[in-house]
């Protein structure tokens, strides 16, 4: 999870995107889960930006966001159907 945060740093190569990288799982998720994922993605990005604006070291910011992401994944896994 921490490795994914490094794609956001200026001067790094962008993460691969496009139809060849899209497995279709996103389209199969329920609408509520997709909406929750999108909202949390934006929240985590805002958190990462805030930590960087406060001049936290990149390693600290990335691990903090990765820990929050791990907690979010756990909360989604235990969500009742």
Residue, then its C-alpha position, 0 to 999 in steps of 0.5 A: x500500500x505504501x508503494x502506491x503513494x509514491x506515484x503521487x510525488x512530483x517528478x515520478x512516472x505516472x501509474x499505468x492507466x487505460x483499458x488494459x489495466x482495468x479488470x472490470x471489478x469496479x463495474x461489478x461493485x455495488x453502487x454504494x460501494x463505488x460511491x464510498x470508495x470514490x469519496x474515501x479516495x478523495x479524502x485520502x488524497x486530501x489527507x496526503x496533500x495536507x501532510x505534504x503542505x505541512x512539510x511532513x517527510x514523504x515517507x511519513x505522509x505515505x505510511x500515514x495514508x497507507x495505514x488509513x487505507x488499510x483501515x478502510x479496506x478492513x471496514x469494507x471487508x466486514x461490512x454486512x452484505 
